[in-house]
Every structure is written in structure tokens, then in C-alpha cells.
Amino acid sequence: MKSDDNALHFFLGANTPQGFVSRFDQLADENDGWRCFVIKGGPGSGKSTMMKRVARHLAEMGEDIEMIHCSSDADSLDGVICPRLKFSIADGTPPHAIEPKYPGAFESVVDITSCWDDDKLYACRDDIISISRNCSKCHEYCCRFMGAAAALVGDTYRIALDCLNTQKLAGYCTRLTEKEFKSAKKMQGNEKIRVFSAVTNKGVVAFDESAKKLCKRIYLINDEYGAVSRVLLQVIRTNALAAGYDIISSYCPLSPFEKLEHIFIPELDVGFMTSNSYHDFNLLIDPYRIVNCRRFTDNDKIKASKKRINFNRKATAQMISQAENLLKEAKKLHDELENYYISATDFSKVEALTEKVIARIDMMAN
């Protein structure tokens, strides 16, 4: 996805076969002096606009920031992170609801619900409830299609795993990690989770520009079947953390807890990215090295299952396409819902809240 600013862009949540999976626990660290501002409000009440204002203010201050996008509406923001100030602000409403654990001591609630006319919304309650339920159904069905896609991708993965030349791959892993992680540190490295690609209302969106900003040297792992990259990235993750390097990991939305897709190690200026037909980075990334995963598989055995693999790939594309269509429909419904809240919201009050947040940021910076 093209980005012309200096910010890093990610997702921190996505529709998956397990439903909506949120990694909003990665917004801030309560054990390290962070402040997290949690916005409570309805659709169209100014949450994303507030965060864009905050992001612009931080950028004007010269701060490095991370902009967290909404996977259901890729043009909308779900959060902003400023690492140097140890500050973050995020939409704290479902599906990534944030309930303060340490109010005031860690989280501060920004209450946009105080800026709208409840009576106006109550008068439209039947429409609001009906549209909200239909929107939720779209997301539910989207996750079912994602589950179907995951089953097909998993079948191809198991075929490829059975064809893996483990000895050859192990040798490559050893050489690669010895080359990149020459000097180990005494401390164990830390891991941050970011989501670089997701199925959205605009199709599969991948933040390749953020990858290029994080690391100049990128190993592009061309892996259509998923077996080699999964093993390779797990080895890289384990060795990098053991060597004391902080890493940024990104998991596949079809397998959000198990299948690593990308790893970045900014301190070493090196990244490892998986490329396949679902997110092809070959025309977007100028790679430092290309890892052709076919060299680690028995291609004669792969050919024996070629028809099944081709069926899985085509059917997966259809399942993902249906998931995208459902998110487009959900976005239309969400836009309808926004109209009710826009008409009931006093945006001068929202602006005043925004100015208070910005004033708090200025106090943190001084």
C-alpha cells in the first residue's frame, strides 16, 4: 500500500477464521511508563478524525509515529503510537474493545459519548439496531469464508510439509542465522507484534512501504505452499530473540497465532518477508536476497499433487474474494450507521476534546 509520509503504517487487528483477532495489547506497555488514551464513541462521531489530528500534530513535532489502520475500513484509523513519548491513542470500541485496567495510572478515557444527543439516537433506535446487526452478520460470514480459505491453505501446507527436504533447509537456516546474528547479547530480545497485511474492504492490503522504512536489507521468501517459510521464520525468530535482538513479528490473518509471515530486526536493518500469490511483493520490494523455497522441496512429489494444489489455490482466492465482498457490504452498512451519529454529534465538543488531548501530548513532550 502506497504511503507518502514518514510514519509507519500497520494493522493491529484483523478478521480471521477465529473471528476478529485484536492485538491492541501491543499499543502500550503499562510496565514501562506508557500512557494510553482510549476513545469511546460511536461510528461517525469523530474518533478517526481525532486520531488523524493527533498524528498530524505529532508529525509536526518531529516525532516518529505508527499509524494503526482499521482492517474493516483501510482508510480509517484505529490508533496512533508514539514510541519516544511512550504515548498511544486508540479506538476502544468493539470489535477491539479496550476496558481500562489501571484508569488514570495507565489509561485515560476520551469520552466522545458526551458529545452527542442521546435522545436523537434513541428516536432512531430501530434503524440503528437493525443496521448494526446486519453489519455484524457481514463480519461473521466474512470470518467463515476466511475459515474456509484457511482450511484450503492448510491442506496445501501439509502436502508441502510432506515434501520438505528438512536436512537441506536446516543447513540453510544454520548458515543464515550464523551470518546475520554473529554477536549475541546477554539479554533476551523483545518481540513486538504488528500486522502488515489483512483482508479488508479494499481487498488484501499490505503495507510494503512500512517494511522498506524499517529495514534496507530484505530477504524475500518466495513460498507459494507455506511450509518452508513457516519453518524458516520460526528459526529466525528463535535465534534472533536468543541473540538479544528486538524483533517485529507479523502473523498471517488466516493463521493468526501460528503462521509467521514477516520478521523485521531494525537494529540489524534486516527483514524477512514471505511473498506468494495472495500478497506478491516481488514488484514492490527491491530484495537484498531472494529465497526460492522450491529448492527445499521434492518437486517431483509436489507435482504428484499439482491438481489438488491448484484447486486449493483457486478456491482460496474465491473464498478471500467473498470475504472482501462481505467487508465491502459491512462498510456500506457502517456508512449508513455513521449518518445517524453524525447528525446527533456536536463536533465543536469533539474538537474541544481533541485540543485537550493535544495539550496533554505537549505536556509530555516538555
C-alpha positions as a LaTeX table, in Angstrom:
\begin{tabular}{lrrr}
\hline
Residue & $x$ (\AA) & $y$ (\AA) & $z$ (\AA) \\
\hline
Met1 & 0.00 & 0.00 & 0.00 \\
Lys2 & 1.45 & 3.39 & $-1.04$ \\
Ser3 & 2.32 & 5.85 & 1.74 \\
Asp4 & 3.92 & 9.24 & 1.14 \\
Asp5 & 4.57 & 10.22 & 4.77 \\
Asn6 & 7.31 & 9.21 & 7.18 \\
Ala7 & 5.01 & 7.31 & 9.53 \\
Leu8 & 4.92 & 3.54 & 9.77 \\
His9 & 1.55 & 2.01 & 8.90 \\
Phe10 & 0.19 & $-1.27$ & 10.28 \\
Phe11 & $-2.91$ & $-3.09$ & 11.41 \\
Leu12 & $-3.33$ & $-4.36$ & 14.96 \\
Gly13 & $-6.44$ & $-6.40$ & 14.31 \\
Ala14 & $-7.96$ & $-8.42$ & 11.50 \\
Asn15 & $-10.83$ & $-10.71$ & 10.57 \\
Thr16 & $-9.59$ & $-14.29$ & 10.84 \\
Pro17 & $-11.02$ & $-17.83$ & 10.91 \\
Gln18 & $-11.19$ & $-17.39$ & 14.72 \\
Gly19 & $-13.25$ & $-14.21$ & 14.38 \\
Phe20 & $-11.81$ & $-10.74$ & 14.83 \\
Val21 & $-8.39$ & $-11.08$ & 16.43 \\
Ser22 & $-7.16$ & $-7.97$ & 18.22 \\
Arg23 & $-3.53$ & $-7.26$ & 19.12 \\
Phe24 & $-4.36$ & $-4.00$ & 20.81 \\
Asp25 & $-2.39$ & $-5.29$ & 23.80 \\
Gln26 & 0.60 & $-4.09$ & 21.72 \\
Leu27 & $-0.46$ & $-0.43$ & 21.87 \\
Ala28 & 1.43 & 0.41 & 25.06 \\
Asp29 & 3.30 & $-1.10$ & 27.99 \\
Glu30 & 1.90 & $-0.34$ & 31.42 \\
Asn31 & 5.16 & $-1.57$ & 32.97 \\
Asp32 & 7.30 & 0.95 & 31.11 \\
Gly33 & 5.67 & 4.30 & 31.90 \\
Trp34 & 3.37 & 4.48 & 28.86 \\
Arg35 & 0.13 & 6.46 & 28.67 \\
Cys36 & $-2.74$ & 5.06 & 26.60 \\
Phe37 & $-5.69$ & 7.26 & 25.65 \\
Val38 & $-8.83$ & 5.21 & 24.95 \\
Ile39 & $-11.55$ & 6.80 & 22.82 \\
Lys40 & $-15.14$ & 5.80 & 23.47 \\
Gly41 & $-17.71$ & 6.81 & 20.89 \\
Gly42 & $-19.93$ & 5.63 & 18.08 \\
Pro43 & $-19.44$ & 5.30 & 14.30 \\
Gly44 & $-19.05$ & 8.67 & 12.62 \\
Ser45 & $-18.62$ & 10.55 & 15.87 \\
Gly46 & $-15.09$ & 11.72 & 15.09 \\
Lys47 & $-12.77$ & 9.04 & 16.53 \\
Ser48 & $-10.69$ & 8.54 & 13.40 \\
Thr49 & $-10.61$ & 12.29 & 12.69 \\
Met50 & $-9.35$ & 12.92 & 16.22 \\
Met51 & $-6.55$ & 10.37 & 15.77 \\
Lys52 & $-5.56$ & 11.85 & 12.40 \\
Arg53 & $-5.32$ & 15.28 & 14.08 \\
Val54 & $-3.17$ & 13.80 & 16.84 \\
Ala55 & $-0.96$ & 12.03 & 14.29 \\
Arg56 & $-0.50$ & 15.25 & 12.32 \\
His57 & 0.41 & 17.16 & 15.48 \\
Leu58 & 2.98 & 14.54 & 16.48 \\
Ala59 & 4.47 & 14.57 & 12.98 \\
Glu60 & 4.74 & 18.38 & 13.09 \\
Met61 & 6.61 & 17.98 & 16.38 \\
Gly62 & 9.09 & 15.76 & 14.54 \\
Glu63 & 8.07 & 12.57 & 16.33 \\
Asp64 & 8.29 & 9.13 & 14.76 \\
Ile65 & 4.83 & 7.60 & 14.81 \\
Glu66 & 2.99 & 4.42 & 13.94 \\
Met67 & $-0.47$ & 4.70 & 12.43 \\
Ile68 & $-2.75$ & 1.74 & 13.09 \\
His69 & $-5.37$ & 1.24 & 10.38 \\
Cys70 & $-8.79$ & $-0.37$ & 10.61 \\
Ser71 & $-8.89$ & $-3.63$ & 8.64 \\
Ser72 & $-12.64$ & $-3.22$ & 8.06 \\
Asp73 & $-12.10$ & 0.26 & 6.61 \\
Ala74 & $-8.48$ & 0.56 & 5.48 \\
Asp75 & $-8.68$ & 4.36 & 5.10 \\
Ser76 & $-9.77$ & 4.81 & 8.71 \\
Leu77 & $-7.52$ & 4.87 & 11.77 \\
Asp78 & $-7.81$ & 2.64 & 14.82 \\
Gly79 & $-4.82$ & 4.03 & 16.68 \\
Val80 & $-1.62$ & 6.08 & 16.80 \\
Ile81 & 1.57 & 5.15 & 18.65 \\
Cys82 & 4.44 & 7.49 & 19.55 \\
Pro83 & 7.30 & 5.37 & 20.97 \\
Arg84 & 9.57 & 8.20 & 22.16 \\
Leu85 & 6.85 & 9.87 & 24.21 \\
Lys86 & 5.51 & 6.47 & 25.31 \\
Phe87 & 2.08 & 7.60 & 24.19 \\
Ser88 & $-0.71$ & 5.89 & 22.28 \\
Ile89 & $-4.30$ & 6.68 & 21.45 \\
Ala90 & $-6.81$ & 4.17 & 20.11 \\
Asp91 & $-10.44$ & 3.46 & 19.33 \\
Gly92 & $-11.57$ & 1.47 & 22.35 \\
Thr93 & $-14.92$ & 0.29 & 20.96 \\
Pro94 & $-15.80$ & $-3.20$ & 19.59 \\
Pro95 & $-14.54$ & $-5.31$ & 17.92 \\
His96 & $-11.29$ & $-4.21$ & 19.60 \\
Ala97 & $-12.86$ & $-3.03$ & 22.84 \\
Ile98 & $-10.45$ & $-1.65$ & 25.43 \\
Glu99 & $-11.60$ & $-1.54$ & 29.03 \\
Pro100 & $-9.18$ & 0.31 & 31.33 \\
Lys101 & $-7.36$ & $-1.92$ & 33.80 \\
Tyr102 & $-5.49$ & 0.93 & 35.52 \\
Pro103 & $-7.64$ & 4.04 & 34.92 \\
Gly104 & $-5.63$ & 7.21 & 35.20 \\
Ala105 & $-2.44$ & 5.36 & 36.10 \\
Phe106 & $-2.13$ & 3.93 & 32.59 \\
Glu107 & $-5.28$ & 4.50 & 30.53 \\
Ser108 & $-7.17$ & 7.78 & 30.12 \\
Val109 & $-10.67$ & 7.64 & 28.63 \\
Val110 & $-11.60$ & 10.19 & 25.95 \\
Asp111 & $-15.40$ & 10.20 & 26.13 \\
Ile112 & $-16.94$ & 11.25 & 22.83 \\
Thr113 & $-20.29$ & 9.81 & 24.00 \\
Ser114 & $-20.65$ & 13.04 & 25.99 \\
Cys115 & $-20.69$ & 14.97 & 22.72 \\
Trp116 & $-23.87$ & 13.56 & 21.23 \\
Asp117 & $-27.62$ & 13.87 & 21.78 \\
Asp118 & $-28.87$ & 10.58 & 23.23 \\
Asp119 & $-32.49$ & 11.49 & 22.53 \\
Lys120 & $-31.82$ & 11.83 & 18.79 \\
Leu121 & $-30.16$ & 8.41 & 18.73 \\
Tyr122 & $-32.92$ & 6.87 & 20.84 \\
Ala123 & $-35.52$ & 8.13 & 18.37 \\
Cys124 & $-33.71$ & 6.19 & 15.61 \\
Arg125 & $-33.05$ & 3.11 & 17.75 \\
Asp126 & $-34.87$ & 0.62 & 15.49 \\
Asp127 & $-32.82$ & 1.58 & 12.44 \\
Ile128 & $-29.55$ & 1.74 & 14.39 \\
Ile129 & $-30.09$ & $-1.69$ & 15.96 \\
Ser130 & $-31.13$ & $-3.28$ & 12.65 \\
Ile131 & $-28.18$ & $-1.86$ & 10.68 \\
Ser132 & $-25.74$ & $-2.78$ & 13.45 \\
Arg133 & $-26.95$ & $-6.37$ & 13.49 \\
Asn134 & $-26.70$ & $-6.68$ & 9.71 \\
Cys135 & $-23.20$ & $-5.25$ & 9.82 \\
Ser136 & $-22.20$ & $-7.80$ & 12.48 \\
Lys137 & $-23.59$ & $-10.62$ & 10.31 \\
Cys138 & $-21.38$ & $-9.48$ & 7.42 \\
His139 & $-18.32$ & $-9.72$ & 9.66 \\
Glu140 & $-19.42$ & $-13.10$ & 10.96 \\
Tyr141 & $-19.86$ & $-14.52$ & 7.45 \\
Cys142 & $-16.57$ & $-12.93$ & 6.38 \\
Cys143 & $-14.78$ & $-14.90$ & 9.10 \\
Arg144 & $-16.50$ & $-18.10$ & 7.93 \\
Phe145 & $-15.11$ & $-17.60$ & 4.42 \\
Met146 & $-11.73$ & $-16.87$ & 5.97 \\
Gly147 & $-12.04$ & $-20.19$ & 7.79 \\
Ala148 & $-12.74$ & $-21.98$ & 4.52 \\
Ala149 & $-9.72$ & $-20.31$ & 2.93 \\
Ala150 & $-7.56$ & $-21.31$ & 5.90 \\
Ala151 & $-8.62$ & $-24.96$ & 5.53 \\
Leu152 & $-7.58$ & $-24.97$ & 1.87 \\
Val153 & $-4.27$ & $-23.22$ & 2.56 \\
Gly154 & $-3.66$ & $-25.66$ & 5.42 \\
Asp155 & $-4.17$ & $-28.62$ & 3.10 \\
Thr156 & $-1.55$ & $-27.27$ & 0.68 \\
Tyr157 & 0.81 & $-26.61$ & 3.60 \\
Arg158 & 0.54 & $-30.22$ & 4.77 \\
Ile159 & 1.23 & $-31.51$ & 1.25 \\
Ala160 & 4.35 & $-29.32$ & 1.00 \\
Leu161 & 5.47 & $-30.24$ & 4.52 \\
Asp162 & 5.49 & $-33.90$ & 3.49 \\
Cys163 & 7.74 & $-32.96$ & 0.54 \\
Leu164 & 10.19 & $-30.91$ & 2.61 \\
Asn165 & 13.91 & $-31.65$ & 2.50 \\
Thr166 & 14.43 & $-30.95$ & 6.19 \\
Gln167 & 18.19 & $-31.59$ & 6.14 \\
Lys168 & 18.79 & $-29.10$ & 3.34 \\
Leu169 & 16.53 & $-26.49$ & 4.96 \\
Ala170 & 18.19 & $-26.97$ & 8.36 \\
Gly171 & 21.59 & $-26.37$ & 6.79 \\
Tyr172 & 20.39 & $-23.14$ & 5.16 \\
Cys173 & 18.82 & $-21.95$ & 8.43 \\
Thr174 & 22.10 & $-22.52$ & 10.25 \\
Arg175 & 24.14 & $-20.62$ & 7.66 \\
Leu176 & 21.67 & $-17.74$ & 7.51 \\
Thr177 & 21.37 & $-17.25$ & 11.27 \\
Glu178 & 25.13 & $-17.55$ & 11.80 \\
Lys179 & 25.65 & $-14.86$ & 9.16 \\
Glu180 & 23.03 & $-12.42$ & 10.45 \\
Phe181 & 23.33 & $-12.98$ & 14.23 \\
Lys182 & 27.09 & $-13.04$ & 14.65 \\
Ser183 & 27.34 & $-11.31$ & 18.02 \\
Ala184 & 24.94 & $-12.45$ & 20.73 \\
Lys185 & 23.96 & $-10.18$ & 23.63 \\
Lys186 & 23.47 & $-11.14$ & 27.25 \\
Met187 & 19.80 & $-10.17$ & 27.37 \\
Gln188 & 16.92 & $-11.94$ & 25.64 \\
Gly189 & 15.40 & $-9.83$ & 22.86 \\
Asn190 & 11.86 & $-8.45$ & 22.94 \\
Glu191 & 9.12 & $-9.07$ & 20.39 \\
Lys192 & 6.51 & $-6.64$ & 19.10 \\
Ile193 & 3.54 & $-7.82$ & 17.04 \\
Arg194 & 2.34 & $-5.82$ & 14.06 \\
Val195 & 0.04 & $-6.93$ & 11.22 \\
Phe196 & 1.44 & $-5.98$ & 7.82 \\
Ser197 & $-1.33$ & $-7.39$ & 5.62 \\
Ala198 & $-5.01$ & $-8.14$ & 6.04 \\
Val199 & $-8.19$ & $-8.83$ & 4.10 \\
Thr200 & $-10.05$ & $-5.51$ & 4.05 \\
Asn201 & $-12.94$ & $-3.76$ & 2.33 \\
Lys202 & $-10.37$ & $-2.69$ & $-0.28$ \\
Gly203 & $-9.05$ & $-6.19$ & $-0.89$ \\
Val204 & $-5.84$ & $-7.61$ & 0.54 \\
Val205 & $-3.91$ & $-4.56$ & 1.80 \\
Ala206 & $-0.19$ & $-4.90$ & 2.58 \\
Phe207 & 1.97 & $-2.11$ & 3.98 \\
Asp208 & 5.11 & $-2.72$ & 1.94 \\
Glu209 & 6.22 & 0.90 & 2.38 \\
Ser210 & 6.47 & 0.38 & 6.14 \\
Ala211 & 8.65 & $-2.67$ & 5.57 \\
Lys212 & 11.04 & $-0.64$ & 3.42 \\
Lys213 & 11.22 & 2.10 & 6.06 \\
Leu214 & 12.02 & $-0.43$ & 8.79 \\
Cys215 & 14.83 & $-2.28$ & 7.01 \\
Lys216 & 17.05 & $-1.67$ & 3.99 \\
Arg217 & 18.03 & $-5.32$ & 3.61 \\
Ile218 & 15.04 & $-7.56$ & 2.99 \\
Tyr219 & 15.15 & $-11.28$ & 2.32 \\
Leu220 & 12.16 & $-12.03$ & 0.10 \\
Ile221 & 10.95 & $-15.58$ & 0.76 \\
Asn222 & 9.02 & $-16.78$ & $-2.29$ \\
Asp223 & 6.85 & $-19.56$ & $-0.88$ \\
Glu224 & 3.58 & $-20.49$ & $-2.55$ \\
Tyr225 & 2.97 & $-23.52$ & $-0.34$ \\
Gly226 & 3.77 & $-22.15$ & 3.11 \\
Ala227 & 5.86 & $-24.99$ & 4.53 \\
Val228 & 9.40 & $-23.65$ & 4.08 \\
Ser229 & 8.65 & $-20.08$ & 5.18 \\
Arg230 & 6.89 & $-21.28$ & 8.32 \\
Val231 & 9.90 & $-23.34$ & 9.43 \\
Leu232 & 12.45 & $-20.74$ & 8.33 \\
Leu233 & 10.78 & $-17.80$ & 10.08 \\
Gln234 & 10.33 & $-19.73$ & 13.33 \\
Val235 & 14.06 & $-20.50$ & 13.33 \\
Ile236 & 14.89 & $-16.85$ & 12.61 \\
Arg237 & 12.56 & $-15.68$ & 15.37 \\
Thr238 & 14.00 & $-18.07$ & 17.96 \\
Asn239 & 17.62 & $-17.28$ & 17.09 \\
Ala240 & 17.16 & $-13.52$ & 16.86 \\
Leu241 & 15.49 & $-13.34$ & 20.29 \\
Ala242 & 18.09 & $-15.66$ & 21.81 \\
Ala243 & 20.85 & $-13.45$ & 20.38 \\
Gly244 & 19.30 & $-10.47$ & 22.18 \\
Tyr245 & 17.78 & $-8.62$ & 19.23 \\
Asp246 & 14.40 & $-6.90$ & 19.40 \\
Ile247 & 12.13 & $-8.04$ & 16.58 \\
Ile248 & 8.83 & $-7.08$ & 14.97 \\
Ser249 & 6.77 & $-10.12$ & 14.01 \\
Ser250 & 3.76 & $-10.30$ & 11.71 \\
Tyr251 & 1.41 & $-13.29$ & 11.56 \\
Cys252 & $-0.86$ & $-14.43$ & 8.74 \\
Pro253 & $-4.55$ & $-13.48$ & 9.22 \\
Leu254 & $-5.52$ & $-16.99$ & 8.09 \\
Ser255 & $-3.48$ & $-18.44$ & 10.97 \\
Pro256 & $-3.04$ & $-15.51$ & 13.37 \\
Phe257 & $-1.38$ & $-17.38$ & 16.22 \\
Glu258 & 0.80 & $-19.92$ & 14.42 \\
Lys259 & 1.94 & $-18.84$ & 10.96 \\
Leu260 & 4.63 & $-16.17$ & 10.89 \\
Glu261 & 4.74 & $-14.24$ & 7.63 \\
His262 & 7.27 & $-11.49$ & 8.24 \\
Ile263 & 10.03 & $-10.63$ & 10.74 \\
Phe264 & 11.92 & $-7.34$ & 10.99 \\
Ile265 & 15.04 & $-6.60$ & 13.03 \\
Pro266 & 15.53 & $-2.83$ & 12.79 \\
Glu267 & 18.78 & $-2.85$ & 14.80 \\
Leu268 & 20.39 & $-5.02$ & 12.11 \\
Asp269 & 18.48 & $-3.25$ & 9.31 \\
Val270 & 17.29 & $-6.65$ & 8.07 \\
Gly271 & 13.85 & $-8.07$ & 7.38 \\
Phe272 & 12.40 & $-11.36$ & 6.17 \\
Met273 & 9.16 & $-11.24$ & 4.17 \\
Thr274 & 7.01 & $-14.01$ & 2.73 \\
Ser275 & 5.74 & $-13.44$ & $-0.80$ \\
Asn276 & 3.05 & $-15.52$ & $-2.53$ \\
Ser277 & 0.08 & $-15.11$ & $-4.86$ \\
Tyr278 & $-2.05$ & $-13.60$ & $-2.06$ \\
His279 & 0.45 & $-10.81$ & $-1.37$ \\
Asp280 & 3.14 & $-10.71$ & $-4.05$ \\
Phe281 & 5.95 & $-8.38$ & $-3.01$ \\
Asn282 & 8.26 & $-9.16$ & $-5.94$ \\
Leu283 & 7.27 & $-5.98$ & $-7.80$ \\
Leu284 & 7.03 & $-3.87$ & $-4.64$ \\
Ile285 & 10.23 & $-4.76$ & $-2.78$ \\
Asp286 & 13.80 & $-4.47$ & $-4.06$ \\
Pro287 & 15.15 & $-7.51$ & $-2.20$ \\
Tyr288 & 18.57 & $-7.91$ & $-0.65$ \\
Arg289 & 18.26 & $-11.65$ & $-1.28$ \\
Ile290 & 15.57 & $-13.87$ & $-2.80$ \\
Val291 & 14.91 & $-17.21$ & $-1.14$ \\
Asn292 & 13.32 & $-19.61$ & $-3.63$ \\
Cys293 & 11.58 & $-22.14$ & $-1.41$ \\
Arg294 & 11.23 & $-24.74$ & $-4.18$ \\
Arg295 & 14.90 & $-25.61$ & $-3.65$ \\
Phe296 & 13.97 & $-27.13$ & $-0.27$ \\
Thr297 & 11.16 & $-29.40$ & $-1.52$ \\
Asp298 & 10.95 & $-32.60$ & $-3.52$ \\
Asn299 & 9.37 & $-31.10$ & $-6.64$ \\
Asp300 & 8.52 & $-34.49$ & $-8.14$ \\
Lys301 & 6.37 & $-35.24$ & $-5.08$ \\
Ile302 & 4.84 & $-31.77$ & $-5.34$ \\
Lys303 & 3.92 & $-32.41$ & $-8.99$ \\
Ala304 & 2.04 & $-35.54$ & $-7.98$ \\
Ser305 & $-0.35$ & $-33.30$ & $-6.00$ \\
Lys306 & $-0.41$ & $-30.45$ & $-8.51$ \\
Lys307 & $-4.11$ & $-30.71$ & $-9.36$ \\
Arg308 & $-5.08$ & $-30.62$ & $-5.70$ \\
Ile309 & $-2.75$ & $-27.70$ & $-5.00$ \\
Asn310 & $-4.12$ & $-25.76$ & $-7.99$ \\
Phe311 & $-7.68$ & $-26.41$ & $-6.83$ \\
Asn312 & $-6.79$ & $-25.19$ & $-3.33$ \\
Arg313 & $-5.21$ & $-22.01$ & $-4.69$ \\
Lys314 & $-8.16$ & $-21.12$ & $-6.93$ \\
Ala315 & $-10.74$ & $-21.97$ & $-4.28$ \\
Thr316 & $-8.80$ & $-19.97$ & $-1.68$ \\
Ala317 & $-8.84$ & $-16.93$ & $-3.96$ \\
Gln318 & $-12.62$ & $-17.29$ & $-4.30$ \\
Met319 & $-13.09$ & $-17.59$ & $-0.53$ \\
Ile320 & $-10.97$ & $-14.50$ & 0.08 \\
Ser321 & $-12.86$ & $-12.62$ & $-2.63$ \\
Gln322 & $-16.15$ & $-13.41$ & $-0.91$ \\
Ala323 & $-14.69$ & $-12.26$ & 2.42 \\
Glu324 & $-13.69$ & $-8.97$ & 0.76 \\
Asn325 & $-17.20$ & $-8.53$ & $-0.69$ \\
Leu326 & $-18.73$ & $-9.01$ & 2.74 \\
Leu327 & $-16.41$ & $-6.38$ & 4.20 \\
Lys328 & $-17.45$ & $-4.01$ & 1.40 \\
Glu329 & $-21.08$ & $-4.63$ & 2.31 \\
Ala330 & $-20.26$ & $-4.10$ & 6.00 \\
Lys331 & $-18.59$ & $-0.80$ & 5.12 \\
Lys332 & $-21.75$ & 0.38 & 3.31 \\
Leu333 & $-23.84$ & $-0.50$ & 6.35 \\
His334 & $-21.34$ & 1.21 & 8.62 \\
Asp335 & $-21.59$ & 4.36 & 6.49 \\
Glu336 & $-25.37$ & 4.29 & 6.92 \\
Leu337 & $-24.90$ & 3.94 & 10.67 \\
Glu338 & $-22.49$ & 6.86 & 10.72 \\
Asn339 & $-25.15$ & 9.20 & 9.33 \\
Tyr340 & $-27.27$ & 8.78 & 12.47 \\
Tyr341 & $-24.35$ & 9.56 & 14.77 \\
Ile342 & $-23.10$ & 12.46 & 12.65 \\
Ser343 & $-26.49$ & 14.17 & 12.91 \\
Ala344 & $-26.55$ & 13.62 & 16.69 \\
Thr345 & $-22.96$ & 14.72 & 17.46 \\
Asp346 & $-21.81$ & 18.22 & 18.44 \\
Phe347 & $-18.44$ & 18.28 & 16.68 \\
Ser348 & $-17.39$ & 21.51 & 18.39 \\
Lys349 & $-17.31$ & 19.45 & 21.61 \\
Val350 & $-15.30$ & 16.72 & 19.86 \\
Glu351 & $-12.86$ & 19.40 & 18.69 \\
Ala352 & $-12.53$ & 20.65 & 22.26 \\
Leu353 & $-11.72$ & 17.10 & 23.43 \\
Thr354 & $-9.13$ & 16.81 & 20.67 \\
Glu355 & $-7.46$ & 20.01 & 21.80 \\
Lys356 & $-7.29$ & 18.66 & 25.36 \\
Val357 & $-5.56$ & 15.50 & 24.13 \\
Ile358 & $-3.08$ & 17.56 & 22.10 \\
Ala359 & $-2.40$ & 19.74 & 25.15 \\
Arg360 & $-1.62$ & 16.58 & 27.15 \\
Ile361 & 0.80 & 15.49 & 24.45 \\
Asp362 & 2.56 & 18.85 & 24.58 \\
Met363 & 2.94 & 18.46 & 28.35 \\
Met364 & 4.51 & 15.02 & 27.87 \\
Ala365 & 6.96 & 16.41 & 25.34 \\
Asn366 & 8.13 & 19.22 & 27.66 \\
\hline
\end{tabular}
